[in-house]
Amino acid sequence: MKIYFAGSIRGGRDDVAVYEAMIAWLRSFGEVLNRHVGDPALSEAGDDGPTDQYIYDRDMAWLKVCDLVVAEVSVPSLGVGYELGWATALNKPVLCLYRTISGRSLSAMIAGSPGIQTAVYSSTDEAERIMGRFLREIGERIGLPPDSSGSPRGG
């Protein structure tokens, strides 16, 4: 299974530890194409490629080949919104995870999109349960056999 993970980079790195934990968990189910999003060394400068054009081309190529998208959207990001728009246009299954943060609401363009599943979570364990259900559902839909624990595997 090829997984595209979306999380804020230039919009703010406040949740990098959350991204890192989610990506580590997701890697047990398949290849996370852009696992660098969870790298604590990656700064808000978005220095994950030599040019902006390189980053755009690389990320769009990954979106086109991924089986599904998991996004952590608690920190608003123009780039993540753009990725989610493209993912839905490409008919990719999309899960957006969101923690309620005082004074912030999830964008209506995300929450109201029929091509995006959204879920509110408050702990890492809860996020893992939500992602697990999503992965099982998508794994079954795309024909991946479950492993002995009932979780989809692939990679």
C-alpha positions in Angstrom: 0.0 0.0 0.0 1.3 3.4 -0.9 0.3 6.1 1.5 0.6 9.9 1.1 0.7 11.7 4.4 -0.2 15.4 4.4 0.8 17.7 7.3 1.8 21.3 7.6 5.3 22.4 6.7 5.5 26.0 5.8 2.2 26.7 7.5 3.8 25.8 10.9 5.6 22.9 12.4 3.7 22.9 15.7 2.5 19.3 15.2 5.7 17.7 13.8 5.8 15.2 16.8 2.2 14.2 16.0 3.1 13.7 12.3 6.2 11.7 13.2 4.1 9.4 15.4 1.4 8.9 12.8 3.9 8.3 10.0 5.8 5.7 12.1 2.5 3.9 12.8 1.4 4.1 9.1 4.7 2.7 7.9 3.8 -0.7 9.4 1.0 -0.9 6.8 2.8 0.3 3.7 5.2 2.8 2.2 4.7 6.4 3.3 5.8 8.2 0.3 6.5 11.5 2.0 7.6 10.5 5.4 9.9 13.5 5.6 6.8 15.5 6.7 7.3 14.0 10.1 11.0 14.8 10.3 11.7 17.2 13.2 14.7 18.5 11.3 12.5 19.8 8.5 11.8 23.5 9.3 9.0 25.9 8.3 11.3 26.9 5.4 10.2 23.8 3.7 13.8 22.9 2.8 12.8 19.4 1.5 13.9 20.0 -2.1 16.2 22.2 -4.1 13.4 24.3 -5.5 9.7 24.9 -5.1 9.1 23.5 -8.6 11.0 20.3 -7.6 8.9 19.9 -4.5 5.7 20.5 -6.4 6.6 18.0 -9.2 7.7 15.4 -6.6 4.6 15.7 -4.5 2.2 15.6 -7.4 3.9 12.5 -8.7 3.5 10.9 -5.3 -0.2 11.9 -5.2 -0.8 10.3 -8.5 0.7 6.9 -7.5 -0.5 6.7 -3.9 -3.4 4.4 -2.9 -4.7 6.7 -0.3 -4.1 10.0 1.6 -4.0 10.5 5.3 -3.8 14.1 6.5 -3.4 15.7 9.9 -5.2 19.1 9.4 -5.2 20.7 12.9 -2.6 23.2 11.8 -4.0 25.1 8.7 -1.8 24.9 5.6 -2.4 26.2 2.1 -0.2 23.3 0.7 -2.2 20.6 2.5 -5.5 22.1 1.3 -4.1 22.1 -2.3 -3.0 18.4 -1.9 -6.4 17.5 -0.6 -8.1 19.2 -3.5 -5.9 17.3 -6.0 -6.3 14.0 -4.1 -10.1 14.2 -4.4 -9.8 15.2 -8.1 -7.7 12.1 -8.6 -10.4 10.0 -6.8 -8.0 9.0 -4.0 -9.5 7.9 -0.7 -8.8 10.7 1.8 -8.9 10.7 5.6 -8.4 14.0 7.5 -7.7 13.9 11.2 -8.4 16.9 13.3 -7.9 17.9 16.9 -10.1 20.6 18.3 -7.9 23.5 19.2 -9.3 26.5 21.0 -10.5 29.1 18.6 -10.1 27.1 15.4 -12.6 25.3 13.3 -12.0 22.8 10.5 -12.4 24.5 7.1 -15.9 23.9 5.6 -14.1 23.0 2.3 -12.6 20.0 4.1 -15.5 19.2 6.4 -18.1 19.5 3.7 -16.3 17.7 0.9 -18.0 14.4 0.0 -14.6 13.0 -1.2 -13.0 13.4 2.2 -13.6 11.5 5.4 -13.0 13.6 8.5 -12.5 12.5 12.1 -11.9 14.3 15.3 -9.4 12.8 17.7 -7.9 13.7 21.0 -5.1 11.1 21.6 -2.5 9.1 19.6 -4.4 5.9 20.4 -7.6 7.3 19.1 -6.0 8.5 15.9 -4.5 5.1 15.4 -7.9 3.4 15.8 -9.4 5.8 13.3 -6.5 5.3 10.8 -6.8 1.5 11.3 -10.5 1.5 10.4 -9.8 3.6 7.3 -6.9 1.4 6.2 -8.9 -1.7 6.6 -11.8 -0.2 4.6 -9.5 1.0 1.8 -7.4 -2.2 1.8 -10.6 -4.3 1.3 -11.8 -1.9 -1.5 -8.5 -2.1 -3.4 -8.1 -5.9 -2.8 -5.2 -6.0 -0.3 -5.3 -9.2 1.9 -5.4 -8.6 5.6 -2.6 -9.9 7.8 -3.3 -12.2 10.8 -4.3 -9.2 13.0 -6.9 -8.1 10.4 -4.9 -5.1 9.3 -4.2 -4.4 5.6 -0.6 -4.9 4.5 1.1 -3.9 1.4 4.0 -2.0 0.2 
